[in-house]
Amino acid sequence: MSIRIALVTDLTGRYAHVWGEPRTWDAFVDQLEDAGCEVIEEQTDDWEGSTRDEILEDCVSVHQLLTDTDFVPH
């Protein structure tokens, strides 16, 4: 599986880059929407050439988004 990255927003309009390793983009969208995110767009291509460490430094996982930030679900 490869890393996919989504630009999402919460109820207050704050944006975040969220990474995951889903089988498909649609599965990732479903996971994010189930977590209360509004998915704005896929940004995986924008991160092409980035290392896994660079992605993990600048993006959050779904779990981190829900537990380590002040994300407000829709």
C-alpha positions in Angstrom: 0.0 0.0 0.0 1.1 3.5 -0.6 0.5 6.6 1.4 -2.4 8.9 0.3 -2.8 12.4 1.5 -6.0 14.4 1.7 -6.7 18.0 2.4 -9.6 18.1 4.9 -11.5 20.7 6.9 -13.3 20.5 10.2 -16.6 22.1 11.3 -14.8 25.4 12.2 -13.2 25.6 8.7 -9.6 24.7 9.8 -7.6 22.8 7.3 -5.3 19.8 7.8 -3.3 17.5 5.6 -4.1 13.9 6.7 -2.2 10.8 5.5 -3.4 7.2 5.4 -2.6 3.9 3.7 -6.0 2.8 2.3 -6.5 0.3 -0.5 -8.2 3.0 -2.6 -8.9 6.7 -2.5 -12.6 6.1 -2.1 -11.9 3.9 1.0 -9.8 6.8 2.4 -12.6 9.3 1.8 -15.1 7.0 3.5 -12.7 6.7 6.5 -12.2 10.5 6.7 -15.9 11.2 6.4 -16.7 8.7 9.1 -14.3 10.5 11.3 -16.2 13.8 10.7 -13.9 15.4 8.1 -15.0 17.2 5.0 -12.6 16.1 2.3 -11.6 18.9 0.1 -9.3 17.1 -2.4 -6.7 14.4 -2.8 -3.2 15.9 -2.6 -1.1 12.7 -2.9 0.4 13.9 -6.2 1.5 17.2 -4.5 3.7 15.1 -2.2 5.2 12.9 -4.9 9.0 12.7 -4.3 8.6 13.3 -0.5 10.0 10.7 1.8 7.8 8.9 4.3 9.5 10.9 7.1 8.8 14.2 5.4 5.1 13.3 5.0 4.8 12.2 8.7 6.5 15.4 9.8 4.1 17.7 7.9 0.8 15.7 7.9 -1.2 13.9 10.6 -2.8 10.5 10.6 -6.5 10.2 11.2 -5.8 9.0 14.7 -3.6 12.0 15.4 -6.2 14.4 14.0 -8.8 13.1 16.3 -6.7 12.7 19.5 -3.8 15.2 19.3 -5.5 18.3 17.7 -8.5 20.5 18.4 -10.3 19.1 15.4 -14.1 19.6 15.5 -15.9 16.9 13.5 -18.8 17.7 11.2 
